[in-house]
Amino acid sequence: MKVVFCSDLDKSVLVSNFEKRGWVQVGPEEDWNFYWAGTQTCRNLFSVDSGYRMHDHQTINHFPNHYELTRKDLLVKNIKRYRKELEKEGSPLAERSIATGADDTSVTGSGRQYLYLDLVPVTFVLPADYNMFVEEYRKTPLSTWIMKPCGKSQGAGIFLINKLSKLKKWSRESKSPSAFNPCLARESYVISRYIDNPLLIGGKKFDLRLYVLVTSFRPLKAYLFKLGFCRFCTVKYDTGTQELDNMYIHLTNVSVQKHGGEYNGIHGGKLSVQNLRLYLEGTRGKAVTERLFSSISWLIVHSLKAVAPVMANDRHCFECYGYDIIVDDRLKPWLIEVNASPSLTSTTVNDRILKYKLIDNIISVVLPPDGIPDVRWSKTPAPEALGNFQLLLDEDLAVQDDAAPGSSTTPHSRASHRLQRWK
């Protein structure tokens, strides 16, 4: 049987991978086995109105309601719910540094720090949480906050504030619908405490772009691509208030930085995760570096566990997410956002090689050994099929391990069974 594929994206890293396997391309109206679709196509396909029913030999690259993880406001809501549920169960994972009341008004508010689940900066959704934000702001009036529209990507619509008056001005303007954009008044934003002590290399801020492949949410099966990279700002970091509007200092998105005068088209402002590890081992030591990378794996797994109960876990689906993580100068990782369709555009030669390998490895992991999509398959690839992916968590295997004699019984190991270090 020959695999027949369909794609909304005309990207060489996709098509060349498919053609290398001898797959045949067809249009979306024809019969297909493998569909690399845009998020809107996937939503349309799974909508009640479409009446479309997928067959056993079909697979698609998004879960129907991926936005529970990839919309900034829903990610925050799901993490808050996850932590409250663990607290209610009395789980040691939900332990806080200071005993407080049950009212968790922010993701990590003042005096409410979670010891193990402090995954994201203090975050509120506007306009709904405006009063709660003001209350938090007044506790630390010199702090800086970052505003992001919930449904946009690539740095669009983001700005920083350090005065309440600037937010009030924004609030007034957003309440009056623009003649050019009548939807403006209804758009929600997240406002998060800005990580103003980022780890710097060469005086510049950077974040990590990591690729995480999920083949199932119940049971959770997740893999981390080892060839992630750092994305650097083109201008040296400056905490001065006069530089708050300079996005070349604060936003690492390539879609922003490539327009700057200092942008280097050869390396694209990127550094491999492997080289970051070597740099940190040389400057901070091996043990501290290991702890950081273990913390990053922990963060990813628990963000996925937070959304797993609400995800439509269709067996026809898999999804590769782009995780954006900032490391602060104390080597603590913070989850900034998760992208449902990480860019497959290549900005450099190394970028093209990396993204080609990413797609090649994804296909090997998500398809059975015979290379034909089949929903009856257990979704447990052989170790040699993983390529540059490493297993983060497979709850099927974790259940087997828990049942084995001498299995670990600590809360940390139970919650993150099968979590592996990056090698």
C-alpha positions as CSV (number, residue, x, y, z in Angstrom):
1,M,0.0,0.0,0.0
2,K,1.3,3.4,-1.0
3,V,0.8,6.3,1.4
4,V,-1.2,9.2,-0.1
5,F,-0.5,12.6,1.5
6,C,-2.1,16.0,1.6
7,S,-0.6,19.2,2.9
8,D,-1.8,22.8,3.4
9,L,1.8,24.0,3.6
10,D,4.1,24.1,0.6
11,K,7.3,23.7,2.6
12,S,10.3,21.9,1.1
13,V,11.1,20.2,4.4
14,L,7.7,18.6,4.4
15,V,7.3,17.7,0.7
16,S,10.8,16.4,0.3
17,N,10.4,14.1,3.3
18,F,7.1,12.8,2.0
19,E,8.5,12.2,-1.5
20,K,11.6,10.6,-0.2
21,R,9.3,7.9,1.2
22,G,7.6,7.4,-2.2
23,W,4.4,9.0,-1.0
24,V,1.9,10.4,-3.5
25,Q,0.4,13.9,-3.1
26,V,-3.3,14.5,-3.6
27,G,-5.8,17.3,-2.9
28,P,-7.8,17.6,0.3
29,E,-11.0,16.5,-1.5
30,E,-9.4,13.2,-2.4
31,D,-8.7,10.1,-0.3
32,W,-5.6,10.6,1.8
33,N,-3.7,8.7,4.5
34,F,-1.5,11.4,6.0
35,Y,-2.5,15.1,6.2
36,W,-0.1,17.8,7.4
37,A,-2.8,20.5,7.9
38,G,-3.1,24.0,9.2
39,T,-4.9,24.4,12.5
40,Q,-8.0,25.8,10.9
41,T,-8.3,22.9,8.4
42,C,-8.1,20.5,11.3
43,R,-10.8,22.3,13.3
44,N,-13.0,22.4,10.2
45,L,-12.4,18.7,9.6
46,F,-13.4,17.7,13.2
47,S,-16.3,20.1,13.4
48,V,-19.8,18.6,13.9
49,D,-21.0,20.4,10.8
50,S,-18.4,18.8,8.5
51,G,-19.8,15.3,8.9
52,Y,-16.4,14.0,8.0
53,R,-15.4,10.7,9.6
54,M,-11.7,9.6,9.5
55,H,-10.8,6.0,8.6
56,D,-8.4,3.7,10.4
57,H,-5.6,4.4,7.8
58,Q,-5.7,8.2,8.2
59,T,-3.6,10.4,10.5
60,I,-3.5,14.2,10.9
61,N,-1.0,16.5,12.6
62,H,-3.2,18.4,15.1
63,F,-5.5,17.5,17.9
64,P,-9.0,19.0,17.5
65,N,-8.8,21.4,20.5
66,H,-5.0,21.9,20.6
67,Y,-5.7,25.5,21.7
68,E,-6.2,24.3,25.3
69,L,-2.4,24.2,25.3
70,T,-1.5,26.8,22.7
71,R,-3.8,29.7,23.5
72,K,-2.0,31.8,26.1
73,D,-5.1,32.4,28.3
74,L,-6.3,28.7,28.1
75,L,-2.8,27.4,29.0
76,V,-2.9,29.6,32.1
77,K,-6.4,28.5,33.0
78,N,-5.5,24.8,32.6
79,I,-2.3,25.1,34.7
80,K,-4.3,26.8,37.5
81,R,-6.9,24.1,37.4
82,Y,-4.3,21.3,37.4
83,R,-2.6,22.7,40.5
84,K,-5.8,23.2,42.4
85,E,-6.8,19.6,41.7
86,L,-3.5,18.4,43.0
87,E,-3.8,20.5,46.1
88,K,-7.3,19.1,46.7
89,E,-5.9,15.6,46.4
90,G,-3.2,16.5,48.9
91,S,-0.4,15.8,46.4
92,P,3.1,16.8,47.5
93,L,3.6,18.1,44.0
94,A,1.3,21.0,44.8
95,E,3.3,22.1,47.9
96,R,3.7,25.8,48.3
97,S,6.6,27.7,50.0
98,I,4.2,29.7,52.2
99,A,0.8,28.4,53.5
100,T,-2.0,30.6,52.0
101,G,-5.7,30.5,51.5
102,A,-7.4,28.6,48.8
103,D,-8.0,31.6,46.6
104,D,-5.4,31.3,43.8
105,T,-6.0,34.5,41.9
106,S,-2.9,34.3,39.8
107,V,-0.8,31.6,38.3
108,T,2.0,32.3,40.8
109,G,1.0,35.3,42.9
110,S,2.9,37.0,45.7
111,G,3.4,34.7,48.7
112,R,2.0,31.7,46.8
113,Q,5.0,30.1,45.1
114,Y,4.7,26.5,44.2
115,L,7.8,24.5,45.0
116,Y,7.5,22.1,42.1
117,L,4.8,23.6,39.8
118,D,6.0,27.1,39.5
119,L,6.0,26.7,35.7
120,V,4.9,30.1,34.3
121,P,5.3,33.8,35.5
122,V,2.5,35.5,37.4
123,T,-0.2,35.9,34.8
124,F,-3.7,37.4,34.5
125,V,-6.2,37.5,31.6
126,L,-7.5,40.9,30.6
127,P,-10.0,42.4,30.7
128,A,-11.6,39.7,33.0
129,D,-8.8,39.8,35.7
130,Y,-8.2,43.5,35.6
131,N,-9.0,44.2,39.3
132,M,-6.9,41.2,40.4
133,F,-4.0,42.4,38.3
134,V,-4.2,45.9,39.8
135,E,-4.1,44.4,43.3
136,E,-1.0,42.4,42.4
137,Y,0.7,45.4,40.6
138,R,0.3,47.6,43.7
139,K,2.3,45.1,45.8
140,T,5.3,45.7,43.5
141,P,4.7,49.0,41.7
142,L,8.2,49.1,40.2
143,S,7.8,45.8,38.3
144,T,7.5,45.4,34.6
145,W,4.7,43.5,32.9
146,I,4.4,42.1,29.4
147,M,1.1,42.2,27.4
148,K,0.3,39.7,24.7
149,P,-2.9,39.1,22.7
150,C,-4.2,35.6,23.4
151,G,-4.7,34.5,19.8
152,K,-1.7,35.9,18.0
153,S,1.9,34.7,17.4
154,Q,5.3,35.7,16.1
155,G,5.5,38.7,18.5
156,A,2.5,40.5,17.1
157,G,0.7,43.0,19.3
158,I,3.1,42.5,22.3
159,F,4.2,45.5,24.5
160,L,5.7,46.1,27.9
161,I,4.4,48.3,30.7
162,N,5.8,49.5,34.0
163,K,3.1,52.1,34.8
164,L,-0.6,51.5,35.5
165,S,-1.4,54.6,33.5
166,K,-0.1,52.9,30.3
167,L,-2.5,50.0,30.9
168,K,-5.4,52.3,31.6
169,K,-4.7,54.1,28.4
170,W,-4.7,50.8,26.5
171,S,-7.9,49.8,28.2
172,R,-9.7,53.0,27.2
173,E,-8.5,52.6,23.6
174,S,-9.5,48.9,23.4
175,K,-13.0,49.6,24.7
176,S,-13.8,51.9,21.7
177,P,-14.0,49.7,18.6
178,S,-11.8,50.8,15.8
179,A,-13.3,51.6,12.5
180,F,-10.5,49.5,11.0
181,N,-10.9,46.6,13.4
182,P,-14.3,46.3,15.0
183,C,-13.1,43.1,16.8
184,L,-10.4,45.0,18.7
185,A,-12.7,45.6,21.7
186,R,-13.4,41.9,22.2
187,E,-9.8,40.7,22.0
188,S,-8.4,39.3,25.3
189,Y,-4.8,39.6,26.4
190,V,-2.6,38.0,29.0
191,I,-0.5,40.1,31.1
192,S,2.5,38.4,32.8
193,R,5.2,39.5,35.1
194,Y,8.2,40.2,32.8
195,I,11.2,38.0,33.5
196,D,13.6,41.0,34.0
197,N,16.6,38.9,35.1
198,P,17.1,36.6,32.1
199,L,20.2,34.6,31.7
200,L,22.4,36.6,29.2
201,I,25.1,35.3,26.8
202,G,27.2,38.0,25.3
203,G,25.0,40.5,27.1
204,K,22.0,39.5,25.0
205,K,18.7,37.9,26.0
206,F,17.6,34.6,24.5
207,D,15.0,32.0,24.8
208,L,14.8,28.3,23.9
209,R,12.7,26.9,21.1
210,L,12.1,23.2,21.8
211,Y,10.0,20.8,19.8
212,V,7.8,18.4,21.7
213,L,5.9,15.6,19.9
214,V,2.7,14.3,21.5
215,T,1.2,11.1,20.0
216,S,-1.5,10.6,22.7
217,F,-2.9,12.6,25.7
218,R,-4.6,9.7,27.4
219,P,-2.4,7.9,28.0
220,L,0.1,10.7,27.7
221,K,3.0,9.8,25.3
222,A,5.4,12.7,24.7
223,Y,8.8,13.0,23.1
224,L,11.4,15.8,23.1
225,F,13.5,16.7,20.0
226,K,17.1,17.0,21.2
227,L,18.1,19.4,18.4
228,G,16.4,22.5,19.8
229,F,18.0,25.9,19.7
230,C,18.3,29.3,21.4
231,R,17.0,32.5,19.7
232,F,18.9,35.6,20.5
233,C,18.0,39.3,20.5
234,T,20.1,41.4,18.3
235,V,20.6,44.2,20.8
236,K,22.2,43.9,24.2
237,Y,19.8,43.6,27.1
238,D,18.9,46.9,28.9
239,T,16.5,47.2,31.8
240,G,16.3,51.0,31.4
241,T,12.7,52.3,31.3
242,Q,13.5,54.3,28.1
243,E,14.2,51.0,26.3
244,L,10.8,49.3,27.2
245,D,9.5,49.9,23.6
246,N,12.6,48.5,21.9
247,M,11.5,45.0,20.9
248,Y,15.0,44.2,19.6
249,I,16.1,44.1,23.2
250,H,13.1,42.2,24.7
251,L,11.5,39.9,22.1
252,T,13.5,36.9,20.8
253,N,11.1,36.0,17.9
254,V,13.0,35.6,14.6
255,S,10.0,37.3,12.9
256,V,10.8,40.4,14.9
257,Q,14.6,40.2,15.1
258,K,15.1,39.6,11.3
259,H,14.1,43.3,10.7
260,G,16.8,44.7,12.9
261,G,19.9,46.2,11.6
262,E,22.1,43.9,13.7
263,Y,20.5,40.6,12.4
264,N,23.0,38.1,11.1
265,G,21.6,36.1,8.2
266,I,24.3,33.4,8.4
267,H,23.6,32.0,11.9
268,G,20.2,33.7,12.2
269,G,20.8,34.7,15.8
270,K,20.6,31.0,16.8
271,L,22.7,28.7,19.0
272,S,22.1,25.0,19.3
273,V,20.9,23.5,22.6
274,Q,24.1,21.3,22.6
275,N,26.3,24.4,22.5
276,L,24.2,26.1,25.3
277,R,24.8,23.0,27.4
278,L,28.6,23.1,26.8
279,Y,28.6,26.9,27.6
280,L,26.7,26.3,30.9
281,E,28.8,23.4,31.9
282,G,31.9,25.5,31.4
283,T,30.6,28.6,33.2
284,R,28.2,27.2,35.8
285,G,29.3,23.6,36.2
286,K,28.0,20.2,35.1
287,A,25.7,19.5,38.1
288,V,23.8,22.8,37.8
289,T,23.5,22.4,34.1
290,E,22.0,18.9,34.5
291,R,19.5,20.3,37.0
292,L,18.4,23.0,34.5
293,F,17.7,20.5,31.8
294,S,15.9,18.1,34.2
295,S,13.8,21.1,35.2
296,I,12.9,21.9,31.6
297,S,11.7,18.3,31.1
298,W,9.7,18.5,34.3
299,L,8.1,21.8,33.1
300,I,7.1,20.3,29.7
301,V,5.6,17.1,31.2
302,H,3.5,19.0,33.7
303,S,2.2,21.5,31.2
304,L,1.0,18.5,29.1
305,K,-0.5,16.8,32.2
306,A,-2.4,20.1,32.9
307,V,-4.2,20.0,29.6
308,A,-4.5,16.2,29.1
309,P,-7.9,15.9,30.8
310,V,-9.5,18.4,28.5
311,M,-7.9,17.4,25.2
312,A,-10.0,15.6,22.6
313,N,-7.7,12.6,22.4
314,D,-8.5,11.4,18.9
315,R,-6.4,8.4,17.9
316,H,-6.0,9.7,14.4
317,C,-4.0,12.7,15.7
318,F,-0.5,13.7,16.7
319,E,1.0,17.1,17.2
320,C,4.4,18.7,17.3
321,Y,4.5,21.8,19.6
322,G,7.0,24.6,19.7
323,Y,7.8,25.3,23.3
324,D,9.3,28.8,24.1
325,I,11.2,28.8,27.4
326,I,13.2,31.5,29.1
327,V,15.9,30.7,31.6
328,D,16.6,33.3,34.3
329,D,20.0,34.2,35.8
330,R,19.3,31.7,38.6
331,L,19.0,29.0,35.9
332,K,15.3,28.6,36.5
333,P,13.2,27.8,33.4
334,W,9.9,29.6,32.7
335,L,7.3,28.5,30.1
336,I,6.4,31.5,28.0
337,E,4.1,30.0,25.4
338,V,3.4,26.9,23.3
339,N,2.9,27.1,19.5
340,A,0.6,24.7,17.7
341,S,2.3,25.3,14.3
342,P,6.0,26.1,14.9
343,S,7.6,27.7,11.9
344,L,8.9,25.3,9.2
345,T,10.5,28.2,7.3
346,S,14.3,27.9,7.1
347,T,16.3,31.0,7.8
348,T,19.7,29.4,7.6
349,V,21.4,26.3,6.2
350,N,21.5,24.7,9.6
351,D,17.9,25.6,10.1
352,R,16.9,23.7,7.0
353,I,18.9,20.6,8.1
354,L,17.4,20.7,11.6
355,K,13.8,21.1,10.3
356,Y,14.2,18.4,7.7
357,K,15.4,16.0,10.5
358,L,12.5,17.1,12.7
359,I,9.9,16.1,10.1
360,D,11.7,12.9,9.2
361,N,11.9,11.9,12.8
362,I,8.2,12.8,13.5
363,I,7.1,10.6,10.7
364,S,9.1,7.7,12.0
365,V,7.7,8.0,15.5
366,V,4.0,8.5,14.6
367,L,3.7,5.7,12.1
368,P,3.8,2.0,12.7
369,P,6.9,0.0,11.6
370,D,5.4,-0.7,8.2
371,G,5.0,3.1,7.6
372,I,1.2,2.9,7.0
373,P,-1.1,5.0,9.3
374,D,-3.2,2.7,11.5
375,V,-5.2,3.9,14.5
376,R,-5.1,0.3,15.9
377,W,-1.4,0.5,16.5
378,S,-0.2,0.9,20.1
379,K,1.8,4.1,19.3
380,T,4.9,2.6,21.0
381,P,7.7,3.1,18.5
382,A,10.9,1.0,18.7
383,P,13.9,2.8,20.2
384,E,15.6,2.9,16.8
385,A,12.6,4.7,15.3
386,L,13.1,7.7,17.6
387,G,16.0,9.3,15.8
388,N,16.7,12.6,17.6
389,F,13.6,12.3,19.8
390,Q,13.9,11.1,23.3
391,L,11.0,9.8,25.4
392,L,9.8,12.3,28.0
393,L,6.8,10.3,29.3
394,D,4.9,7.2,28.2
395,E,2.1,6.5,30.8
396,D,1.6,3.0,29.4
397,L,5.2,2.2,30.2
398,A,5.0,4.0,33.5
399,V,2.1,1.8,34.6
400,Q,4.2,-1.3,33.7
401,D,7.2,0.2,35.6
402,D,5.1,0.9,38.7
403,A,3.9,-2.6,38.7
404,A,7.4,-4.0,38.6
405,P,9.2,-5.2,41.8
406,G,11.3,-2.5,43.4
407,S,9.7,0.4,41.5
408,S,10.3,3.9,42.9
409,T,7.5,5.3,45.1
410,T,8.5,8.9,45.6
411,P,6.0,11.6,44.5
412,H,8.4,13.2,42.2
413,S,9.2,9.9,40.4
414,R,5.6,8.8,40.2
415,A,4.5,12.1,38.6
416,S,7.3,12.1,36.1
417,H,7.9,8.4,35.5
418,R,10.0,7.7,32.4
419,L,11.3,11.3,32.5
420,Q,14.8,11.1,31.0
421,R,17.7,13.4,31.0
422,W,18.9,15.0,27.8
423,K,22.1,13.4,26.6
